[in-house]
Amino acid sequence: DGEQRWAFLGRGGALVLTLWQQSSGEFSTSTPGLHHLSFQVDDVDTVRAVESALRAVDAEFFHDGVVAHGEGASSGGIFFADPDGIRLEVFAPLGADTAPAPAGPAPTCGFF
């Protein structure tokens, strides 16, 4: 269709990350290489604000809302795909104590 997709994510008036669709294919998660990119923010409220902005542009999410990094972990965040299918994470080090800790085909960051 010739349309490129992009998103600019910022914080406090400063650009933090630019996502730009570079191909018509998707990133392969079944071959060696990048697992995901992770970005830390100050608190879970900021994670939820990022989630809201991403939902407004129909981003693809791997989990429903904020998830903990593991059972009993206080850190957690959101996991979503950029336009090429690369998995990204925005997380806070505290505040996800009551969030579920997913398991299965789309674990959180793979370190817990």
ZADO-197495 format. One line per 5 residues: their letters; for each residue x, y, z of N, C-alpha, C, O, CB. Coordinates in steps of 0.1 Angstrom, whole numbers. Glycine has a CB too. Example, Ala and Ser with C-alpha at 12.3 -4.5 7.8 and 13.67 -1.06 7.14 Angstrom:
2
as = 132,-57,78,123,-45,78,132,-33,78,142,-33,85,113,-45,90; 128,-22,71,137,-11,71,129,0,79,134,11,80,141,-6,57
END
This chain:
112
dgeqr = 8,-12,0,0,0,0,9,13,0,3,24,-2,-9,0,12; 22,12,3,30,23,2,30,32,14,38,42,15,27,31,-10; 22,29,24,21,38,36,31,33,46,32,21,49,7,38,42; 39,43,51,48,39,63,41,44,75,33,53,76,61,46,61; 44,36,86,38,39,99,50,44,108,61,38,107,31,27,105
waflg = 47,53,117,57,58,126,50,63,139,39,67,139,67,68,120; 58,64,149,53,69,162,65,76,169,76,71,168,47,58,171; 63,87,175,73,94,183,68,93,197,58,98,201,75,109,178; 77,88,206,74,87,220,83,96,227,95,96,226,75,72,225; 76,105,236,84,115,243,80,115,258,71,109,262,83,128,237
rggal = 88,123,265,86,124,279,91,138,283,102,141,281,93,113,288; 82,146,289,86,159,294,90,168,282,99,177,284,98,158,304; 84,166,271,87,175,260,100,170,252,104,177,242,89,189,264; 106,159,256,118,155,249,115,141,242,109,133,248,130,153,259; 120,140,230,118,128,222,127,117,229,139,119,231,122,130,208
vltlw = 121,105,231,128,94,238,130,83,228,141,76,228,120,89,250; 120,80,219,121,69,210,113,72,198,102,77,199,116,56,217; 118,69,186,111,70,174,109,55,168,119,48,167,118,79,163; 97,52,165,95,39,159,91,41,144,81,49,142,83,31,166; 97,34,135,95,37,121,94,24,114,103,16,114,106,46,115
qqssg = 83,21,107,82,9,99,92,9,87,92,18,79,67,7,94; 100,-1,87,110,-1,76,108,-12,65,115,-12,55,124,-4,82; 98,-20,67,96,-31,58,81,-35,58,73,-31,66,105,-43,61; 78,-44,49,64,-49,49,64,-62,56,53,-68,58,59,-51,34; 75,-68,60,76,-80,68,75,-78,82,74,-66,87,88,-88,64
efsts = 77,-88,90,78,-87,105,91,-93,110,97,-102,103,66,-94,111; 95,-88,121,107,-93,128,105,-107,132,94,-111,138,110,-84,140; 114,-116,130,113,-130,134,117,-132,149,128,-129,153,122,-139,125; 107,-137,156,110,-140,170,115,-154,172,118,-158,184,98,-137,179; 116,-162,162,120,-176,163,134,-179,159,139,-190,159,111,-185,155
tpglh = 142,-168,156,156,-170,152,164,-162,162,159,-153,169,158,-165,138; 177,-165,163,186,-157,172,186,-143,169,185,-139,157,200,-163,172; 188,-135,179,189,-120,177,182,-112,188,182,-117,200,182,-116,164; 177,-101,185,171,-92,195,159,-98,202,150,-103,194,168,-79,189; 159,-98,215,147,-103,222,137,-92,223,125,-94,220,150,-109,236
hlsfq = 141,-81,229,132,-69,230,141,-57,235,152,-59,241,120,-72,240; 135,-45,234,141,-33,239,133,-29,251,121,-29,250,143,-22,228; 139,-24,261,132,-20,273,136,-6,277,147,-2,276,135,-30,285; 126,1,282,127,15,286,121,17,300,110,14,302,121,25,276; 129,22,309,125,24,323,119,38,324,125,48,319,136,22,333
vddvd = 108,39,331,102,52,335,101,52,350,103,42,357,87,54,328; 97,63,356,97,65,370,87,57,378,89,52,389,95,79,374; 75,56,372,64,49,380,54,43,371,53,45,359,57,60,389; 45,34,377,35,27,370,25,36,363,19,33,353,28,17,379; 22,48,369,13,57,363,18,62,350,10,64,340,10,69,372
tvrav = 31,63,349,37,67,336,36,56,326,33,58,314,52,71,338; 38,44,331,36,32,322,22,32,316,20,29,304,39,19,330; 12,34,325,-2,34,320,-5,45,311,-13,44,302,-11,35,333; 2,57,312,0,68,303,6,64,289,0,67,279,7,81,308; 17,58,289,23,53,277,14,43,270,11,43,258,37,47,279
esalr = 9,33,278,-1,23,273,-13,30,267,-17,26,256,-5,14,285; -18,40,273,-30,47,267,-27,53,254,-35,52,245,-35,57,277; -15,60,253,-11,66,240,-9,56,229,-13,58,218,2,74,242; -4,44,233,-1,34,223,-14,27,219,-16,24,207,8,23,229; -24,25,228,-37,20,224,-44,29,215,-52,25,206,-45,17,237
avdae = -42,42,217,-49,52,208,-44,51,193,-51,55,184,-46,66,213; -32,45,191,-27,43,177,-28,28,173,-21,24,164,-13,49,176; -35,20,181,-38,6,178,-25,-2,178,-23,-11,169,-44,5,164; -16,0,187,-4,-8,189,-8,-22,192,-18,-24,199,6,-2,199; 0,-32,189,-2,-46,192,5,-49,206,17,-46,207,4,-55,181
ffhdg = -3,-53,215,2,-56,229,3,-71,230,-5,-79,225,-7,-51,239; 13,-76,238,15,-90,241,7,-94,253,5,-106,255,30,-93,243; 4,-85,262,-4,-88,274,-14,-77,276,-13,-66,270,6,-89,287; -24,-80,284,-35,-70,287,-31,-61,298,-33,-65,310,-48,-77,289; -26,-50,296,-22,-40,306,-8,-43,312,0,-51,307,-32,-41,317
vvahg = -6,-37,324,7,-38,331,8,-52,336,-2,-58,342,8,-28,342; 19,-59,335,22,-72,340,35,-71,349,44,-63,346,23,-83,329; 36,-79,359,48,-80,367,59,-88,360,56,-96,351,45,-86,381; 71,-85,363,82,-92,357,83,-106,362,89,-115,355,95,-85,360; 76,-110,373,76,-123,378,67,-124,390,63,-113,395,90,-128,381
egass = 64,-136,394,55,-137,406,61,-130,418,73,-133,421,53,-152,409; 54,-121,424,59,-114,436,68,-102,433,72,-96,442,65,-123,445; 71,-100,420,80,-89,417,72,-75,418,61,-75,415,85,-90,402; 79,-65,422,73,-52,423,76,-44,410,69,-34,407,78,-44,435; 85,-49,401,87,-42,389,78,-48,378,75,-60,379,102,-43,384
ggiff = 75,-40,368,66,-46,357,63,-35,347,66,-23,349,54,-52,363; 56,-39,337,54,-29,326,44,-34,315,37,-44,318,66,-24,320; 46,-28,304,38,-32,292,47,-37,281,59,-33,280,29,-20,287; 42,-46,273,50,-52,262,42,-51,250,30,-55,249,54,-67,265; 48,-45,239,41,-42,227,50,-43,215,62,-44,217,34,-28,227
adpdg = 45,-44,203,53,-45,191,54,-31,184,45,-24,183,47,-55,182; 66,-29,178,67,-17,170,62,-21,156,58,-32,154,82,-12,169; 61,-11,147,55,-14,134,61,-26,126,55,-32,117,56,-2,125; 74,-30,129,81,-41,122,79,-54,130,85,-64,126,95,-38,120; 72,-54,142,71,-65,150,81,-68,161,81,-78,167,70,-77,141
irlev = 90,-58,163,100,-59,173,93,-56,187,86,-46,188,112,-50,171; 96,-65,196,90,-64,209,96,-53,218,109,-52,219,90,-77,217; 89,-44,223,93,-33,232,87,-34,245,76,-39,247,91,-19,225; 93,-28,255,88,-28,269,90,-14,275,100,-8,273,95,-39,278; 80,-10,282,81,2,290,78,-2,304,67,-8,307,72,14,285
faplg = 87,0,314,85,-6,327,88,4,338,96,14,336,92,-19,329; 83,1,350,87,9,362,93,-1,372,89,-13,373,74,16,368; 103,4,380,109,-6,389,101,-9,401,103,-19,408,122,1,394; 90,-1,404,81,-4,415,67,-2,411,64,6,402,85,5,427; 57,-8,418,43,-5,416,35,-16,409,23,-14,408,42,7,409
adtap = 42,-26,405,34,-37,398,31,-49,407,29,-60,402,42,-42,386; 32,-47,420,31,-58,430,18,-66,428,18,-78,430,31,-52,444; 7,-59,424,-6,-66,423,-9,-70,409,-19,-76,406,-17,-57,429; 0,-67,400,-2,-71,386,0,-86,384,9,-91,390,6,-62,376; -6,-92,374,-4,-106,371,10,-108,365,16,-99,359,-14,-112,362
apagp = 16,-120,367,29,-123,361,26,-134,350,24,-145,354,39,-129,372; 26,-130,338,23,-139,327,33,-150,325,45,-149,329,20,-132,314; 29,-161,319,37,-172,315,32,-177,301,21,-173,297,38,-183,326; 40,-185,295,35,-191,282,43,-185,271,55,-182,272,21,-188,280; 37,-184,259,44,-180,247,49,-166,247,58,-163,238,35,-182,235
aptcg = 44,-157,255,49,-143,255,53,-139,269,46,-131,276,39,-133,250; 64,-146,275,68,-142,288,72,-127,289,74,-121,278,79,-151,294; 74,-122,301,78,-108,301,91,-106,295,93,-106,283,77,-103,316; 102,-104,303,114,-100,297,124,-112,296,135,-111,291,121,-90,305; 120,-124,301,129,-135,300,139,-137,310,147,-147,310,135,-135,287
ff = 141,-127,320,151,-128,330,146,-133,343,154,-135,352,158,-115,332; 133,-134,345,127,-138,357,120,-151,357,115,-156,367,117,-127,362
END
